[in-house]
């Protein structure tokens, strides 16, 4: 997992036209690459995470992609606090989705001894 909040790893975005004043803002980013054991599980977790969006007020953008059994998550934010909260949220959702998938595949709720 890579996180960027230093000047060398942050990107500067310039806004405006030729007639307006150029504004600069620092963006913080994190890239997360998760190995989810199989492409099927990675696709299912991708669909779960794709539904759960960050609120507009957080100014966070999140891009998800699946490459084989790996789920790749890119998160960009204007401030470190929102970046951290988004990272925690996405990792908790991944854990919950993966645990649910594992439970369904194991069928632990079935008791064949009766």
DRENPALO-857342 format. One record per residue: residue in three letters; chain; residue number from 1; x, y, z of N, C-alpha, C in turn. Coordinates in nm, 4 decimals, always signed. Layout:
N
<resn:Ala	chain:A	resi:NUM	n_c1:X	n_c2:Y	n_c3:Z	ca_c1:X	ca_c2:Y	ca_c3:Z	c_c1:X	c_c2:Y	c_c3:Z>
...
This chain:
114
<resn:Unk	chain:A	resi:1	n_c1:+0.0849	n_c2:-0.1172	n_c3:+0.0000	ca_c1:+0.0000	ca_c2:+0.0000	ca_c3:+0.0000	c_c1:+0.0892	c_c2:+0.1231	c_c3:+0.0000>
<resn:Unk	chain:A	resi:2	n_c1:+0.0602	n_c2:+0.2157	n_c3:-0.0836	ca_c1:+0.1352	ca_c2:+0.3403	ca_c3:-0.0915	c_c1:+0.0442	c_c2:+0.4550	c_c3:-0.0532>
<resn:Unk	chain:A	resi:3	n_c1:+0.0972	n_c2:+0.5466	n_c3:+0.0258	ca_c1:+0.0224	ca_c2:+0.6683	ca_c3:+0.0538	c_c1:+0.1102	c_c2:+0.7857	c_c3:+0.0195>
<resn:Unk	chain:A	resi:4	n_c1:+0.0500	n_c2:+0.8913	n_c3:-0.0298	ca_c1:+0.1278	ca_c2:+1.0084	ca_c3:-0.0670	c_c1:+0.0729	c_c2:+1.1320	c_c3:-0.0007>
<resn:Unk	chain:A	resi:5	n_c1:+0.1525	n_c2:+1.1932	n_c3:+0.0867	ca_c1:+0.1103	ca_c2:+1.3195	ca_c3:+0.1451	c_c1:+0.2281	c_c2:+1.4160	c_c3:+0.1550>
<resn:Unk	chain:A	resi:6	n_c1:+0.3360	n_c2:+1.3820	n_c3:+0.0882	ca_c1:+0.4514	ca_c2:+1.4700	ca_c3:+0.0862	c_c1:+0.4540	c_c2:+1.5447	c_c3:-0.0460>
<resn:Unk	chain:A	resi:7	n_c1:+0.5328	n_c2:+1.6486	n_c3:-0.0532	ca_c1:+0.5373	ca_c2:+1.7288	ca_c3:-0.1751	c_c1:+0.5821	c_c2:+1.6462	c_c3:-0.2949>
<resn:Unk	chain:A	resi:8	n_c1:+0.6757	n_c2:+1.5524	n_c3:-0.2736	ca_c1:+0.7267	ca_c2:+1.4753	ca_c3:-0.3868	c_c1:+0.6251	c_c2:+1.3730	c_c3:-0.4371>
<resn:Unk	chain:A	resi:9	n_c1:+0.5318	n_c2:+1.3276	n_c3:-0.3510	ca_c1:+0.4354	ca_c2:+1.2279	ca_c3:-0.3962	c_c1:+0.2974	c_c2:+1.2869	c_c3:-0.4180>
<resn:Unk	chain:A	resi:10	n_c1:+0.2816	n_c2:+1.4146	n_c3:-0.3945	ca_c1:+0.1534	ca_c2:+1.4799	ca_c3:-0.4183	c_c1:+0.1533	c_c2:+1.5400	c_c3:-0.5576>
<resn:Unk	chain:A	resi:11	n_c1:+0.0361	n_c2:+1.5539	n_c3:-0.6127	ca_c1:+0.0276	ca_c2:+1.6173	ca_c3:-0.7436	c_c1:-0.0364	c_c2:+1.7537	c_c3:-0.7285>
<resn:Unk	chain:A	resi:12	n_c1:+0.0102	n_c2:+1.8469	n_c3:-0.8061	ca_c1:-0.0445	ca_c2:+1.9819	ca_c3:-0.8033	c_c1:-0.1384	c_c2:+1.9989	c_c3:-0.9213>
<resn:Unk	chain:A	resi:13	n_c1:-0.2563	n_c2:+2.0490	n_c3:-0.8921	ca_c1:-0.3562	ca_c2:+2.0701	ca_c3:-0.9958	c_c1:-0.3753	c_c2:+2.2191	c_c3:-1.0125>
<resn:Unk	chain:A	resi:14	n_c1:-0.3599	n_c2:+2.2686	n_c3:-1.1345	ca_c1:-0.3802	ca_c2:+2.4100	ca_c3:-1.1616	c_c1:-0.5162	c_c2:+2.4290	c_c3:-1.2245>
<resn:Unk	chain:A	resi:15	n_c1:-0.5912	n_c2:+2.5266	n_c3:-1.1718	ca_c1:-0.7261	ca_c2:+2.5530	ca_c3:-1.2203	c_c1:-0.7311	c_c2:+2.6935	c_c3:-1.2787>
<resn:Unk	chain:A	resi:16	n_c1:-0.8225	n_c2:+2.7147	n_c3:-1.3734	ca_c1:-0.8439	ca_c2:+2.8494	ca_c3:-1.4241	c_c1:-0.8215	c_c2:+2.8596	c_c3:-1.5735>
<resn:Unk	chain:A	resi:17	n_c1:-0.8395	n_c2:+2.9802	n_c3:-1.6260	ca_c1:-0.8190	ca_c2:+3.0076	ca_c3:-1.7677	c_c1:-0.7043	c_c2:+3.1059	c_c3:-1.7812>
<resn:Unk	chain:A	resi:18	n_c1:-0.6786	n_c2:+3.1509	n_c3:-1.9043	ca_c1:-0.5696	ca_c2:+3.2454	ca_c3:-1.9275	c_c1:-0.5951	c_c2:+3.3776	c_c3:-1.8571>
<resn:Unk	chain:A	resi:19	n_c1:-0.7211	n_c2:+3.4152	n_c3:-1.8422	ca_c1:-0.7540	ca_c2:+3.5449	ca_c3:-1.7842	c_c1:-0.7682	c_c2:+3.5411	c_c3:-1.6327>
<resn:Unk	chain:A	resi:20	n_c1:-0.7828	n_c2:+3.4246	n_c3:-1.5766	ca_c1:-0.8033	ca_c2:+3.4171	ca_c3:-1.4318	c_c1:-0.6735	c_c2:+3.3824	c_c3:-1.3606>
<resn:Unk	chain:A	resi:21	n_c1:-0.6749	n_c2:+3.3969	n_c3:-1.2332	ca_c1:-0.5580	ca_c2:+3.3667	ca_c3:-1.1514	c_c1:-0.5462	c_c2:+3.2154	c_c3:-1.1371>
<resn:Unk	chain:A	resi:22	n_c1:-0.4265	n_c2:+3.1651	n_c3:-1.1522	ca_c1:-0.4034	ca_c2:+3.0222	ca_c3:-1.1378	c_c1:-0.4038	c_c2:+2.9861	c_c3:-0.9894>
<resn:Unk	chain:A	resi:23	n_c1:-0.4846	n_c2:+2.8856	n_c3:-0.9549	ca_c1:-0.4903	ca_c2:+2.8364	ca_c3:-0.8174	c_c1:-0.4213	c_c2:+2.7010	c_c3:-0.8108>
<resn:Unk	chain:A	resi:24	n_c1:-0.3581	n_c2:+2.6737	n_c3:-0.6991	ca_c1:-0.2904	ca_c2:+2.5463	ca_c3:-0.6814	c_c1:-0.3471	c_c2:+2.4772	c_c3:-0.5588>
<resn:Unk	chain:A	resi:25	n_c1:-0.3713	n_c2:+2.3487	n_c3:-0.5683	ca_c1:-0.4181	ca_c2:+2.2717	ca_c3:-0.4540	c_c1:-0.3434	c_c2:+2.1391	c_c3:-0.4495>
<resn:Unk	chain:A	resi:26	n_c1:-0.3143	n_c2:+2.0940	n_c3:-0.3298	ca_c1:-0.2423	ca_c2:+1.9692	ca_c3:-0.3099	c_c1:-0.3431	c_c2:+1.8562	c_c3:-0.2973>
<resn:Unk	chain:A	resi:27	n_c1:-0.3193	n_c2:+1.7472	n_c3:-0.3659	ca_c1:-0.4029	ca_c2:+1.6289	ca_c3:-0.3528	c_c1:-0.3218	c_c2:+1.5184	c_c3:-0.2873>
<resn:Unk	chain:A	resi:28	n_c1:-0.3835	n_c2:+1.4506	n_c3:-0.1927	ca_c1:-0.3216	ca_c2:+1.3372	ca_c3:-0.1257	c_c1:-0.3829	c_c2:+1.2106	c_c3:-0.1848>
<resn:Unk	chain:A	resi:29	n_c1:-0.3032	n_c2:+1.1053	n_c3:-0.1952	ca_c1:-0.3549	ca_c2:+0.9846	ca_c3:-0.2586	c_c1:-0.3034	c_c2:+0.8590	c_c3:-0.1894>
<resn:Unk	chain:A	resi:30	n_c1:-0.3776	n_c2:+0.7506	n_c3:-0.2108	ca_c1:-0.3373	ca_c2:+0.6190	ca_c3:-0.1615	c_c1:-0.3738	c_c2:+0.5164	c_c3:-0.2674>
<resn:Unk	chain:A	resi:31	n_c1:-0.2854	n_c2:+0.4200	n_c3:-0.2875	ca_c1:-0.3118	ca_c2:+0.3077	ca_c3:-0.3772	c_c1:-0.3074	c_c2:+0.1805	c_c3:-0.2947>
<resn:Unk	chain:A	resi:32	n_c1:-0.4127	n_c2:+0.1014	n_c3:-0.3050	ca_c1:-0.4238	ca_c2:-0.0224	ca_c3:-0.2286	c_c1:-0.4419	c_c2:-0.1360	c_c3:-0.3282>
<resn:Unk	chain:A	resi:33	n_c1:-0.3634	n_c2:-0.2400	n_c3:-0.3137	ca_c1:-0.3729	ca_c2:-0.3578	ca_c3:-0.3996	c_c1:-0.3966	c_c2:-0.4789	c_c3:-0.3099>
<resn:Unk	chain:A	resi:34	n_c1:-0.5167	n_c2:-0.5396	n_c3:-0.3183	ca_c1:-0.5538	ca_c2:-0.6508	ca_c3:-0.2314	c_c1:-0.5604	c_c2:-0.7809	c_c3:-0.3104>
<resn:Unk	chain:A	resi:35	n_c1:-0.4979	n_c2:-0.8851	n_c3:-0.2581	ca_c1:-0.5078	ca_c2:-1.0190	ca_c3:-0.3165	c_c1:-0.6254	c_c2:-1.0886	c_c3:-0.2494>
<resn:Unk	chain:A	resi:36	n_c1:-0.7296	n_c2:-1.1207	n_c3:-0.3271	ca_c1:-0.8520	ca_c2:-1.1772	ca_c3:-0.2706	c_c1:-0.8705	c_c2:-1.3247	c_c3:-0.3062>
<resn:Unk	chain:A	resi:37	n_c1:-0.7659	n_c2:-1.3972	n_c3:-0.3339	ca_c1:-0.7637	ca_c2:-1.5426	ca_c3:-0.3539	c_c1:-0.8155	c_c2:-1.5897	c_c3:-0.4893>
<resn:Unk	chain:A	resi:38	n_c1:-0.9183	n_c2:-1.5265	n_c3:-0.5444	ca_c1:-0.9687	ca_c2:-1.5691	ca_c3:-0.6753	c_c1:-1.0309	c_c2:-1.4504	c_c3:-0.7481>
<resn:Unk	chain:A	resi:39	n_c1:-1.0398	n_c2:-1.4625	n_c3:-0.8801	ca_c1:-1.0983	ca_c2:-1.3550	ca_c3:-0.9600	c_c1:-1.2466	c_c2:-1.3379	c_c3:-0.9290>
<resn:Unk	chain:A	resi:40	n_c1:-1.3157	n_c2:-1.4491	n_c3:-0.9008	ca_c1:-1.4582	ca_c2:-1.4442	ca_c3:-0.8682	c_c1:-1.4828	c_c2:-1.3629	c_c3:-0.7408>
<resn:Unk	chain:A	resi:41	n_c1:-1.4029	n_c2:-1.3878	n_c3:-0.6382	ca_c1:-1.4172	ca_c2:-1.3134	ca_c3:-0.5125	c_c1:-1.3816	c_c2:-1.1670	c_c3:-0.5339>
<resn:Unk	chain:A	resi:42	n_c1:-1.2762	n_c2:-1.1403	n_c3:-0.6097	ca_c1:-1.2371	ca_c2:-1.0017	ca_c3:-0.6371	c_c1:-1.3492	c_c2:-0.9269	c_c3:-0.7086>
<resn:Unk	chain:A	resi:43	n_c1:-1.4156	n_c2:-0.9918	n_c3:-0.8041	ca_c1:-1.5279	ca_c2:-0.9288	ca_c3:-0.8758	c_c1:-1.6446	c_c2:-0.9002	c_c3:-0.7815>
<resn:Unk	chain:A	resi:44	n_c1:-1.6746	n_c2:-0.9943	n_c3:-0.6922	ca_c1:-1.7852	ca_c2:-0.9746	ca_c3:-0.5975	c_c1:-1.7559	c_c2:-0.8594	c_c3:-0.5018>
<resn:Unk	chain:A	resi:45	n_c1:-1.6352	n_c2:-0.8544	n_c3:-0.4485	ca_c1:-1.5979	ca_c2:-0.7451	ca_c3:-0.3575	c_c1:-1.5984	c_c2:-0.6125	c_c3:-0.4334>
<resn:Unk	chain:A	resi:46	n_c1:-1.5527	n_c2:-0.6133	n_c3:-0.5577	ca_c1:-1.5559	ca_c2:-0.4941	ca_c3:-0.6422	c_c1:-1.6985	c_c2:-0.4403	c_c3:-0.6538>
<resn:Unk	chain:A	resi:47	n_c1:-1.7951	n_c2:-0.5297	n_c3:-0.6800	ca_c1:-1.9345	ca_c2:-0.4863	ca_c3:-0.6944	c_c1:-1.9901	c_c2:-0.4307	c_c3:-0.5637>
<resn:Unk	chain:A	resi:48	n_c1:-1.9519	n_c2:-0.4905	n_c3:-0.4506	ca_c1:-1.9959	ca_c2:-0.4399	ca_c3:-0.3198	c_c1:-1.9407	c_c2:-0.2996	c_c3:-0.2966>
<resn:Unk	chain:A	resi:49	n_c1:-1.8118	n_c2:-0.2811	n_c3:-0.3208	ca_c1:-1.7485	ca_c2:-0.1511	ca_c3:-0.2972	c_c1:-1.7957	c_c2:-0.0455	c_c3:-0.3959>
<resn:Unk	chain:A	resi:50	n_c1:-1.8306	n_c2:-0.0867	n_c3:-0.5154	ca_c1:-1.8743	ca_c2:+0.0081	ca_c3:-0.6170	c_c1:-2.0069	c_c2:+0.0737	c_c3:-0.5802>
<resn:Unk	chain:A	resi:51	n_c1:-2.0881	n_c2:+0.0056	n_c3:-0.5009	ca_c1:-2.2168	ca_c2:+0.0605	ca_c3:-0.4569	c_c1:-2.1961	c_c2:+0.1634	c_c3:-0.3460>
<resn:Unk	chain:A	resi:52	n_c1:-2.0990	n_c2:+0.1379	n_c3:-0.2575	ca_c1:-2.0741	ca_c2:+0.2244	ca_c3:-0.1418	c_c1:-1.9861	c_c2:+0.3418	c_c3:-0.1837>
<resn:Unk	chain:A	resi:53	n_c1:-2.0445	n_c2:+0.4597	n_c3:-0.1927	ca_c1:-1.9708	ca_c2:+0.5797	ca_c3:-0.2352	c_c1:-1.9373	c_c2:+0.6675	c_c3:-0.1145>
<resn:Unk	chain:A	resi:54	n_c1:-1.8293	n_c2:+0.7440	n_c3:-0.1279	ca_c1:-1.7964	ca_c2:+0.8436	ca_c3:-0.0262	c_c1:-1.8916	c_c2:+0.9616	c_c3:-0.0404>
<resn:Unk	chain:A	resi:55	n_c1:-1.9268	n_c2:+1.0279	n_c3:+0.0716	ca_c1:-2.0157	ca_c2:+1.1443	ca_c3:+0.0613	c_c1:-1.9495	c_c2:+1.2585	c_c3:-0.0160>
<resn:Unk	chain:A	resi:56	n_c1:-2.0306	n_c2:+1.3392	n_c3:-0.0839	ca_c1:-1.9783	ca_c2:+1.4506	ca_c3:-0.1644	c_c1:-1.9004	c_c2:+1.5507	c_c3:-0.0807>
<resn:Unk	chain:A	resi:57	n_c1:-1.9413	n_c2:+1.5694	n_c3:+0.0433	ca_c1:-1.8753	ca_c2:+1.6692	ca_c3:+0.1284	c_c1:-1.7300	c_c2:+1.6327	c_c3:+0.1614>
<resn:Unk	chain:A	resi:58	n_c1:-1.6926	n_c2:+1.5059	n_c3:+0.1450	ca_c1:-1.5565	ca_c2:+1.4635	ca_c3:+0.1780	c_c1:-1.4564	c_c2:+1.4961	c_c3:+0.0672>
<resn:Unk	chain:A	resi:59	n_c1:-1.5047	n_c2:+1.5273	n_c3:-0.0541	ca_c1:-1.4180	ca_c2:+1.5598	ca_c3:-0.1681	c_c1:-1.3148	c_c2:+1.4499	c_c3:-0.1939>
<resn:Unk	chain:A	resi:60	n_c1:-1.3613	n_c2:+1.3250	n_c3:-0.1861	ca_c1:-1.2767	ca_c2:+1.2086	ca_c3:-0.2101	c_c1:-1.3232	c_c2:+1.1405	c_c3:-0.3380>
<resn:Unk	chain:A	resi:61	n_c1:-1.2275	n_c2:+1.1045	n_c3:-0.4222	ca_c1:-1.2607	ca_c2:+1.0236	ca_c3:-0.5392	c_c1:-1.1935	c_c2:+0.8880	c_c3:-0.5236>
<resn:Unk	chain:A	resi:62	n_c1:-1.2665	n_c2:+0.7856	n_c3:-0.5613	ca_c1:-1.2181	ca_c2:+0.6492	ca_c3:-0.5452	c_c1:-1.2367	c_c2:+0.5757	c_c3:-0.6778>
<resn:Unk	chain:A	resi:63	n_c1:-1.1308	n_c2:+0.5117	n_c3:-0.7248	ca_c1:-1.1361	ca_c2:+0.4341	ca_c3:-0.8487	c_c1:-1.1018	c_c2:+0.2895	c_c3:-0.8156>
<resn:Unk	chain:A	resi:64	n_c1:-1.1865	n_c2:+0.1989	n_c3:-0.8621	ca_c1:-1.1685	ca_c2:+0.0570	ca_c3:-0.8359	c_c1:-1.1445	c_c2:-0.0165	c_c3:-0.9669>
<resn:Unk	chain:A	resi:65	n_c1:-1.0617	n_c2:-0.1190	n_c3:-0.9616	ca_c1:-1.0424	ca_c2:-0.2051	ca_c3:-1.0779	c_c1:-1.0022	c_c2:-0.3441	c_c3:-1.0300>
<resn:Unk	chain:A	resi:66	n_c1:-1.0318	n_c2:-0.4428	n_c3:-1.1136	ca_c1:-0.9971	ca_c2:-0.5814	ca_c3:-1.0833	c_c1:-0.9002	c_c2:-0.6303	c_c3:-1.1896>
<resn:Unk	chain:A	resi:67	n_c1:-0.7935	n_c2:-0.6921	n_c3:-1.1445	ca_c1:-0.6960	ca_c2:-0.7530	ca_c3:-1.2345	c_c1:-0.6683	c_c2:-0.8936	c_c3:-1.1819>
<resn:Unk	chain:A	resi:68	n_c1:-0.7360	n_c2:-0.9917	n_c3:-1.2392	ca_c1:-0.7231	ca_c2:-1.1286	ca_c3:-1.1895	c_c1:-0.7833	c_c2:-1.1385	c_c3:-1.0507>
<resn:Unk	chain:A	resi:69	n_c1:-0.7061	n_c2:-1.1908	n_c3:-0.9565	ca_c1:-0.7549	ca_c2:-1.2033	ca_c3:-0.8191	c_c1:-0.7223	c_c2:-1.0801	c_c3:-0.7349>
<resn:Unk	chain:A	resi:70	n_c1:-0.6702	n_c2:-0.9755	n_c3:-0.7969	ca_c1:-0.6328	ca_c2:-0.8542	ca_c3:-0.7246	c_c1:-0.7360	c_c2:-0.7432	c_c3:-0.7443>
<resn:Unk	chain:A	resi:71	n_c1:-0.7713	n_c2:-0.6795	n_c3:-0.6348	ca_c1:-0.8569	ca_c2:-0.5610	ca_c3:-0.6374	c_c1:-0.7671	c_c2:-0.4408	c_c3:-0.6148>
<resn:Unk	chain:A	resi:72	n_c1:-0.7687	n_c2:-0.3479	n_c3:-0.7084	ca_c1:-0.6849	ca_c2:-0.2282	ca_c3:-0.6999	c_c1:-0.7741	c_c2:-0.1085	c_c3:-0.6699>
<resn:Unk	chain:A	resi:73	n_c1:-0.7381	n_c2:-0.0329	n_c3:-0.5660	ca_c1:-0.8173	ca_c2:+0.0818	ca_c3:-0.5218	c_c1:-0.7273	c_c2:+0.2046	c_c3:-0.5192>
<resn:Unk	chain:A	resi:74	n_c1:-0.7663	n_c2:+0.3089	n_c3:-0.5909	ca_c1:-0.6972	ca_c2:+0.4379	ca_c3:-0.5881	c_c1:-0.7897	c_c2:+0.5388	c_c3:-0.5224>
<resn:Unk	chain:A	resi:75	n_c1:-0.7394	n_c2:+0.6071	n_c3:-0.4191	ca_c1:-0.8178	ca_c2:+0.7069	ca_c3:-0.3474	c_c1:-0.7424	c_c2:+0.8388	c_c3:-0.3530>
<resn:Unk	chain:A	resi:76	n_c1:-0.8124	n_c2:+0.9463	n_c3:-0.3893	ca_c1:-0.7542	ca_c2:+1.0805	ca_c3:-0.3960	c_c1:-0.8411	c_c2:+1.1732	c_c3:-0.3130>
<resn:Unk	chain:A	resi:77	n_c1:-0.7764	n_c2:+1.2572	n_c3:-0.2322	ca_c1:-0.8495	ca_c2:+1.3495	ca_c3:-0.1460	c_c1:-0.7739	c_c2:+1.4807	c_c3:-0.1343>
<resn:Unk	chain:A	resi:78	n_c1:-0.8486	n_c2:+1.5851	n_c3:-0.1012	ca_c1:-0.7870	ca_c2:+1.7164	ca_c3:-0.0826	c_c1:-0.7236	c_c2:+1.7311	c_c3:+0.0562>
<resn:Unk	chain:A	resi:79	n_c1:-0.7642	n_c2:+1.6461	n_c3:+0.1524	ca_c1:-0.7040	ca_c2:+1.6548	ca_c3:+0.2859	c_c1:-0.6773	c_c2:+1.5142	c_c3:+0.3397>
<resn:Unk	chain:A	resi:80	n_c1:-0.5801	n_c2:+1.5043	n_c3:+0.4291	ca_c1:-0.5367	ca_c2:+1.3751	ca_c3:+0.4812	c_c1:-0.6426	c_c2:+1.3071	c_c3:+0.5660>
<resn:Unk	chain:A	resi:81	n_c1:-0.7213	n_c2:+1.3843	n_c3:+0.6400	ca_c1:-0.8239	ca_c2:+1.3252	ca_c3:+0.7257	c_c1:-0.9279	c_c2:+1.2510	c_c3:+0.6430>
<resn:Unk	chain:A	resi:82	n_c1:-0.9762	n_c2:+1.3123	n_c3:+0.5370	ca_c1:-1.0737	ca_c2:+1.2460	ca_c3:+0.4499	c_c1:-1.0126	c_c2:+1.1243	c_c3:+0.3818>
<resn:Unk	chain:A	resi:83	n_c1:-0.8861	n_c2:+1.1336	n_c3:+0.3440	ca_c1:-0.8170	ca_c2:+1.0203	ca_c3:+0.2831	c_c1:-0.8107	c_c2:+0.9035	c_c3:+0.3809>
<resn:Unk	chain:A	resi:84	n_c1:-0.7728	n_c2:+0.9321	n_c3:+0.5040	ca_c1:-0.7629	ca_c2:+0.8273	ca_c3:+0.6064	c_c1:-0.8981	c_c2:+0.7620	c_c3:+0.6314>
<resn:Unk	chain:A	resi:85	n_c1:-1.0023	n_c2:+0.8438	n_c3:+0.6466	ca_c1:-1.1359	ca_c2:+0.7900	ca_c3:+0.6728	c_c1:-1.1854	c_c2:+0.7049	c_c3:+0.5564>
<resn:Unk	chain:A	resi:86	n_c1:-1.1583	n_c2:+0.7471	n_c3:+0.4351	ca_c1:-1.1990	ca_c2:+0.6706	ca_c3:+0.3182	c_c1:-1.1232	c_c2:+0.5383	c_c3:+0.3111>
<resn:Unk	chain:A	resi:87	n_c1:-0.9940	n_c2:+0.5401	n_c3:+0.3425	ca_c1:-0.9147	ca_c2:+0.4174	ca_c3:+0.3427	c_c1:-0.9672	c_c2:+0.3185	c_c3:+0.4455>
<resn:Unk	chain:A	resi:88	n_c1:-0.9955	n_c2:+0.3672	n_c3:+0.5660	ca_c1:-1.0486	ca_c2:+0.2805	ca_c3:+0.6715	c_c1:-1.1823	c_c2:+0.2219	c_c3:+0.6280>
<resn:Unk	chain:A	resi:89	n_c1:-1.2700	n_c2:+0.3053	n_c3:+0.5727	ca_c1:-1.4014	ca_c2:+0.2598	ca_c3:+0.5290	c_c1:-1.3901	c_c2:+0.1529	c_c3:+0.4202>
<resn:Unk	chain:A	resi:90	n_c1:-1.3077	n_c2:+0.1759	n_c3:+0.3210	ca_c1:-1.2972	ca_c2:+0.0808	ca_c3:+0.2099	c_c1:-1.2355	c_c2:-0.0514	c_c3:+0.2567>
<resn:Unk	chain:A	resi:91	n_c1:-1.1385	n_c2:-0.0467	n_c3:+0.3467	ca_c1:-1.0783	ca_c2:-0.1704	ca_c3:+0.3965	c_c1:-1.1751	c_c2:-0.2484	c_c3:+0.4852>
<resn:Unk	chain:A	resi:92	n_c1:-1.2544	n_c2:-0.1778	n_c3:+0.5671	ca_c1:-1.3554	ca_c2:-0.2455	ca_c3:+0.6484	c_c1:-1.4617	c_c2:-0.3102	c_c3:+0.5604>
<resn:Unk	chain:A	resi:93	n_c1:-1.5037	n_c2:-0.2412	n_c3:+0.4540	ca_c1:-1.6020	ca_c2:-0.2981	ca_c3:+0.3619	c_c1:-1.5445	c_c2:-0.4204	c_c3:+0.2900>
<resn:Unk	chain:A	resi:94	n_c1:-1.4173	n_c2:-0.4161	n_c3:+0.2538	ca_c1:-1.3524	ca_c2:-0.5321	ca_c3:+0.1911	c_c1:-1.3514	c_c2:-0.6511	c_c3:+0.2864>
<resn:Unk	chain:A	resi:95	n_c1:-1.3134	n_c2:-0.6265	n_c3:+0.4120	ca_c1:-1.3103	ca_c2:-0.7341	ca_c3:+0.5109	c_c1:-1.4486	c_c2:-0.7939	c_c3:+0.5322>
<resn:Unk	chain:A	resi:96	n_c1:-1.5501	n_c2:-0.7093	n_c3:+0.5433	ca_c1:-1.6866	ca_c2:-0.7567	ca_c3:+0.5644	c_c1:-1.7358	c_c2:-0.8377	c_c3:+0.4442>
<resn:Unk	chain:A	resi:97	n_c1:-1.7136	n_c2:-0.7873	n_c3:+0.3244	ca_c1:-1.7566	ca_c2:-0.8586	ca_c3:+0.2039	c_c1:-1.6841	c_c2:-0.9926	c_c3:+0.1909>
<resn:Unk	chain:A	resi:98	n_c1:-1.5530	n_c2:-0.9929	n_c3:+0.2135	ca_c1:-1.4745	ca_c2:-1.1171	ca_c3:+0.2036	c_c1:-1.5179	c_c2:-1.2171	c_c3:+0.3092>
<resn:Unk	chain:A	resi:99	n_c1:-1.5422	n_c2:-1.1723	n_c3:+0.4325	ca_c1:-1.5870	ca_c2:-1.2622	ca_c3:+0.5390	c_c1:-1.7238	c_c2:-1.3220	c_c3:+0.5066>
<resn:Unk	chain:A	resi:100	n_c1:-1.8126	n_c2:-1.2418	n_c3:+0.4505	ca_c1:-1.9453	ca_c2:-1.2906	ca_c3:+0.4121	c_c1:-1.9348	c_c2:-1.3944	c_c3:+0.3011>
<resn:Unk	chain:A	resi:101	n_c1:-1.8527	n_c2:-1.3679	n_c3:+0.2015	ca_c1:-1.8327	ca_c2:-1.4632	ca_c3:+0.0917	c_c1:-1.7739	c_c2:-1.5939	c_c3:+0.1448>
<resn:Unk	chain:A	resi:102	n_c1:-1.6743	n_c2:-1.5846	n_c3:+0.2339	ca_c1:-1.6135	ca_c2:-1.7045	ca_c3:+0.2922	c_c1:-1.7157	c_c2:-1.7841	c_c3:+0.3728>
<resn:Unk	chain:A	resi:103	n_c1:-1.8018	n_c2:-1.7164	n_c3:+0.4478	ca_c1:-1.9049	ca_c2:-1.7830	ca_c3:+0.5274	c_c1:-2.0032	c_c2:-1.8575	c_c3:+0.4375>
<resn:Unk	chain:A	resi:104	n_c1:-2.0441	n_c2:-1.7944	n_c3:+0.3294	ca_c1:-2.1377	ca_c2:-1.8579	ca_c3:+0.2360	c_c1:-2.0730	c_c2:-1.9792	c_c3:+0.1692>
<resn:Unk	chain:A	resi:105	n_c1:-1.9475	n_c2:-1.9667	n_c3:+0.1298	ca_c1:-1.8795	ca_c2:-2.0795	ca_c3:+0.0656	c_c1:-1.8580	c_c2:-2.1953	c_c3:+0.1623>
<resn:Unk	chain:A	resi:106	n_c1:-1.8323	n_c2:-2.1660	n_c3:+0.2896	ca_c1:-1.8091	ca_c2:-2.2708	ca_c3:+0.3892	c_c1:-1.9402	c_c2:-2.3301	c_c3:+0.4406>
<resn:Unk	chain:A	resi:107	n_c1:-2.0492	n_c2:-2.2566	n_c3:+0.4282	ca_c1:-2.1822	ca_c2:-2.2984	ca_c3:+0.4761	c_c1:-2.1775	c_c2:-2.3417	c_c3:+0.6221>
<resn:Unk	chain:A	resi:108	n_c1:-2.1151	n_c2:-2.2612	n_c3:+0.7057	ca_c1:-2.0977	ca_c2:-2.2940	ca_c3:+0.8470	c_c1:-2.2286	c_c2:-2.2918	c_c3:+0.9250>
<resn:Unk	chain:A	resi:109	n_c1:-2.3310	n_c2:-2.2291	n_c3:+0.8705	ca_c1:-2.4571	ca_c2:-2.2219	ca_c3:+0.9429	c_c1:-2.5362	c_c2:-2.3531	c_c3:+0.9321>
<resn:Unk	chain:A	resi:110	n_c1:-2.4964	n_c2:-2.4415	n_c3:+0.8410	ca_c1:-2.5642	ca_c2:-2.5702	ca_c3:+0.8250	c_c1:-2.5074	c_c2:-2.6710	c_c3:+0.9232>
<resn:Unk	chain:A	resi:111	n_c1:-2.5962	n_c2:-2.7462	n_c3:+0.9878	ca_c1:-2.5530	ca_c2:-2.8478	ca_c3:+1.0825	c_c1:-2.6059	c_c2:-2.9821	c_c3:+1.0327>
<resn:Unk	chain:A	resi:112	n_c1:-2.5184	n_c2:-3.0686	n_c3:+0.9831	ca_c1:-2.5592	ca_c2:-3.1963	ca_c3:+0.9266	c_c1:-2.5637	c_c2:-3.3075	c_c3:+1.0309>
<resn:Unk	chain:A	resi:113	n_c1:-2.5280	n_c2:-3.2797	n_c3:+1.1569	ca_c1:-2.5245	ca_c2:-3.3827	ca_c3:+1.2606	c_c1:-2.6631	c_c2:-3.4192	c_c3:+1.3114>
<resn:Unk	chain:A	resi:114	n_c1:-2.7625	n_c2:-3.3380	n_c3:+1.2897	ca_c1:-2.8963	ca_c2:-3.3635	ca_c3:+1.3432	c_c1:-2.9718	c_c2:-3.4657	c_c3:+1.2648>
